[in-house]
């Protein structure tokens, strides 16, 4: 992670932190673990729980909690259409962190297929070099 500084020498908190995907993933895992990083409590879990509650409705049927965007995504699952709540952080430069607290793909035979498709069909073709 790297902080950017404004002309006044202060950290730019609104859009001044550059993160690698692994940094963002660590934050996401800490949020899913209700503020814990390993055995260490970084953020109080009860505060996070409250911060994930909607405070205002904003455009595109999204809501905003305390520092987090909130919403529901409808997608096609093996059992048909399904809706899941999400928690997200949107960063400068297109960085996105989406958390789906109730979803997981552990111990399934084809669990590697979706990430490989995202990489080969979306990410790699979109890179300009």
C-alpha positions as CSV (number, residue, x, y, z in Angstrom):
1,X,0.0,0.0,0.0
2,X,1.1,3.5,-0.7
3,X,-0.4,6.8,0.5
4,X,-0.4,9.8,-1.7
5,X,0.0,13.2,-0.1
6,X,-1.7,16.5,-1.0
7,X,0.1,19.9,-1.6
8,X,-0.3,20.6,2.1
9,X,1.8,17.5,3.0
10,X,-1.2,15.7,4.5
11,X,-2.3,12.2,3.4
12,X,-5.1,12.3,0.9
13,X,-7.8,10.1,2.6
14,X,-10.5,10.6,-0.1
15,X,-8.6,8.9,-2.9
16,X,-4.9,8.8,-2.0
17,X,-4.2,5.2,-1.2
18,X,-2.8,2.9,-3.8
19,X,-3.4,-0.8,-3.1
20,X,-2.3,-4.0,-4.7
21,X,-5.0,-6.6,-5.2
22,X,-3.5,-8.6,-2.3
23,X,-3.8,-5.6,0.0
24,X,-7.5,-5.2,-0.9
25,X,-8.0,-8.9,-0.4
26,X,-6.6,-8.7,3.1
27,X,-9.0,-5.9,4.0
28,X,-11.9,-7.9,2.5
29,X,-11.0,-11.0,4.6
30,X,-10.7,-8.8,7.7
31,X,-14.1,-7.4,7.1
32,X,-15.6,-10.9,6.5
33,X,-13.9,-12.0,9.8
34,X,-15.7,-9.2,11.6
35,X,-12.6,-7.1,12.1
36,X,-10.1,-9.8,12.9
37,X,-6.8,-10.3,11.1
38,X,-5.6,-13.7,12.3
39,X,-6.1,-13.7,16.0
40,X,-5.8,-9.9,16.3
41,X,-8.9,-7.7,16.5
42,X,-8.2,-4.7,14.2
43,X,-11.7,-3.1,14.1
44,X,-14.4,-3.8,16.6
45,X,-16.8,-6.4,15.2
46,X,-19.9,-4.7,16.6
47,X,-18.9,-1.4,14.9
48,X,-18.5,-3.2,11.6
49,X,-21.9,-4.9,12.0
50,X,-23.5,-1.5,12.5
51,X,-21.5,0.1,9.7
52,X,-22.9,-2.5,7.3
53,X,-26.5,-1.3,7.9
54,X,-28.1,1.0,5.4
55,X,-28.2,4.7,6.3
56,X,-29.3,6.3,3.0
57,X,-30.5,5.2,-0.4
58,X,-28.4,6.4,-3.3
59,X,-28.7,6.0,-7.1
60,X,-28.9,2.7,-8.9
61,X,-30.9,1.1,-6.1
62,X,-27.7,1.1,-3.9
63,X,-27.6,2.1,-0.3
64,X,-24.8,3.5,1.8
65,X,-23.9,2.4,5.3
66,X,-21.1,4.0,7.3
67,X,-18.2,4.0,4.8
68,X,-19.6,1.1,2.7
69,X,-21.8,0.8,-0.3
70,X,-24.5,-1.8,0.1
71,X,-26.7,-3.5,-2.4
72,X,-28.2,-6.7,-3.8
73,X,-27.1,-8.5,-7.0
74,X,-29.3,-10.8,-9.0
75,X,-27.6,-13.5,-10.9
76,X,-28.2,-16.9,-12.5
77,X,-27.2,-19.8,-10.3
78,X,-27.4,-23.5,-11.0
79,X,-30.8,-23.4,-9.3
80,X,-32.1,-20.4,-11.3
81,X,-32.2,-16.7,-10.5
82,X,-30.8,-15.7,-7.1
83,X,-30.3,-12.5,-5.2
84,X,-27.5,-11.9,-2.7
85,X,-26.7,-8.9,-0.6
86,X,-23.2,-7.3,-1.0
87,X,-21.0,-4.9,0.8
88,X,-18.5,-2.9,-1.2
89,X,-15.8,-0.3,-1.2
90,X,-15.3,1.7,-4.4
91,X,-11.9,3.3,-5.0
92,X,-10.3,5.8,-7.3
93,X,-9.1,4.4,-10.5
94,X,-11.7,1.6,-10.7
95,X,-10.7,-0.3,-7.6
96,X,-13.6,-2.4,-6.3
97,X,-14.0,-4.6,-3.3
98,X,-17.2,-6.6,-3.2
99,X,-18.0,-8.9,-0.3
100,X,-20.7,-11.5,-0.5
101,X,-20.8,-12.7,3.2
102,X,-23.1,-15.6,2.5
103,X,-21.4,-17.0,-0.6
104,X,-18.4,-19.4,-0.9
105,X,-17.2,-22.0,-3.3
106,X,-15.2,-24.3,-1.1
107,X,-14.9,-28.0,-1.6
108,X,-16.6,-28.0,-5.0
109,X,-15.0,-29.9,-7.9
110,X,-15.1,-27.0,-10.4
111,X,-14.3,-24.2,-8.0
112,X,-11.3,-23.1,-10.2
113,X,-13.4,-22.6,-13.4
114,X,-15.0,-19.2,-12.6
115,X,-11.7,-17.4,-11.7
116,X,-9.9,-18.9,-14.7
117,X,-12.7,-17.7,-17.0
118,X,-12.6,-14.2,-15.5
119,X,-8.8,-14.1,-16.0
120,X,-8.8,-15.4,-19.6
121,X,-12.0,-13.9,-20.9
122,X,-12.1,-10.5,-19.2
123,X,-8.9,-9.4,-17.5
124,X,-6.2,-10.4,-19.9
125,X,-8.1,-9.3,-23.1
126,X,-8.7,-5.9,-21.5
127,X,-5.1,-5.1,-20.7
128,X,-3.3,-2.7,-23.0
129,X,0.4,-3.1,-23.5
